[in-house]
Amino acid sequence: MGVDHAFDRFYSVLHYAIGSLDSVQERLAGVVAGISHLERDSFPDDETWDRFQSFMNENTGRAAKIDEGGIKSRRSQMSNAEATKGLQKALGLFADIAEAYGRGHP
């Protein structure tokens, strides 16, 4: 799909996260859900892809409680500070993707 697809998805989910009145945990879950389908070809380089995979593991990695999916479970166990840090990491990933997008990276 390419870097342009990742740019569009990150822009959309971060736009939601900034403007939403949802809890910071819910906003992070929305970001994670909105970018979870991205694959290696959506990232400009291996380092950014590795950071993305780490971000996804951090935000979906805790075992779910009964009837909870991975994203919801992780969100429900997260402090405001942890969720804010997650959103900041998403913004950092977007910055790298936007830079590549601006250079016309395929």
Backbone torsions as a table, in degrees:
resi	resn	phi	psi	omega
1	MET	NA	-32.7	173.2
2	GLY	94.3	170.1	-178.5
3	VAL	-61.8	-33.3	-179.8
4	ASP	-61.9	-35.8	177.6
5	HIS	-67.5	-44.8	177.7
6	ALA	-61.4	-41.6	177.9
7	PHE	-57.6	-49.5	-179.3
8	ASP	-60.5	-44.3	-178.4
9	ARG	-67.1	-47.1	179.7
10	PHE	-63.0	-42.5	179.1
11	TYR	-58.4	-47.4	-177.5
12	SER	-62.1	-48.4	-176.4
13	VAL	-71.6	-34.2	177.9
14	LEU	-73.2	-32.8	174.3
15	HIS	-60.2	-44.5	175.3
16	TYR	-60.0	-48.8	-175.2
17	ALA	-61.0	-37.0	-179.1
18	ILE	-72.0	-38.9	-174.3
19	GLY	-92.4	-9.7	-174.5
20	SER	-78.4	149.6	173.2
21	LEU	-96.7	3.4	176.2
22	ASP	-63.0	163.4	176.3
23	SER	-61.5	158.4	179.6
24	VAL	-61.6	-33.4	177.0
25	GLN	-65.7	-42.5	178.5
26	GLU	-67.0	-37.3	177.8
27	ARG	-64.8	-42.5	177.7
28	LEU	-62.9	-43.0	178.3
29	ALA	-60.3	-38.2	176.8
30	GLY	-64.6	-39.8	176.7
31	VAL	-62.8	-50.7	-178.2
32	VAL	-59.1	-46.4	-179.7
33	ALA	-62.2	-37.3	-176.6
34	GLY	-74.3	-18.1	-179.0
35	ILE	-117.4	0.7	-173.4
36	SER	-63.5	-22.6	-177.8
37	HIS	-83.6	-8.5	-176.5
38	LEU	-64.4	144.2	-179.4
39	GLU	-120.0	176.5	-173.4
40	ARG	-52.2	-38.9	-176.0
41	ASP	-70.5	-5.9	176.7
42	SER	-87.0	-1.9	-174.7
43	PHE	-118.5	145.7	-173.0
44	PRO	-72.1	-22.1	-177.1
45	ASP	-159.6	169.4	-177.7
46	ASP	-64.1	-37.2	-177.9
47	GLU	-63.4	-43.4	178.6
48	THR	-67.4	-40.4	176.4
49	TRP	-60.6	-44.0	179.1
50	ASP	-62.6	-41.5	177.3
51	ARG	-64.0	-38.8	177.3
52	PHE	-62.5	-46.7	179.2
53	GLN	-61.1	-40.4	177.4
54	SER	-63.3	-44.2	177.2
55	PHE	-57.6	-46.7	-179.2
56	MET	-64.8	-42.1	178.2
57	ASN	-62.7	-40.4	179.4
58	GLU	-63.9	-31.1	-172.4
59	ASN	-104.2	0.8	176.2
60	THR	-133.7	5.6	-167.0
61	GLY	-83.5	-18.3	-178.6
62	ARG	-79.1	148.2	179.9
63	ALA	-61.9	140.2	-179.8
64	ALA	-74.6	146.5	168.9
65	LYS	-76.6	172.8	-179.8
66	ILE	-55.0	130.7	177.6
67	ASP	64.6	21.4	175.1
68	GLU	-114.2	139.3	171.9
69	GLY	-79.4	169.3	-176.7
70	GLY	-59.8	-43.5	-178.5
71	ILE	-66.7	-47.1	-179.1
72	LYS	-62.8	-42.1	-179.6
73	SER	-61.1	-49.3	-178.6
74	ARG	-61.4	-41.9	-179.3
75	ARG	-62.5	-41.5	-175.3
76	SER	-68.4	-19.2	-178.3
77	GLN	-99.6	3.8	-169.4
78	MET	-101.6	137.4	174.8
79	SER	-76.3	166.4	176.0
80	ASN	-59.2	-40.3	-179.0
81	ALA	-65.3	-41.1	178.0
82	GLU	-64.3	-43.7	-179.8
83	ALA	-65.6	-39.6	177.4
84	THR	-62.5	-43.3	177.5
85	LYS	-60.7	-39.2	176.9
86	GLY	-62.0	-43.4	177.7
87	LEU	-64.4	-37.0	177.3
88	GLN	-65.0	-38.6	176.6
89	LYS	-64.7	-40.0	177.4
90	ALA	-61.6	-41.0	178.1
91	LEU	-64.2	-39.2	176.5
92	GLY	-62.5	-41.8	176.0
93	LEU	-62.5	-43.5	179.3
94	PHE	-61.1	-38.9	179.3
95	ALA	-60.2	-43.1	178.7
96	ASP	-66.3	-40.9	178.3
97	ILE	-65.9	-42.6	179.7
98	ALA	-63.2	-37.7	177.6
99	GLU	-63.0	-46.3	178.0
100	ALA	-64.2	-41.0	178.5
101	TYR	-60.6	-42.8	178.8
102	GLY	-64.9	-29.7	177.1
103	ARG	-80.2	-6.2	-178.5
104	GLY	79.4	28.4	177.4
105	HIS	-60.7	134.8	-178.3
106	PRO	-61.7	NA	NA
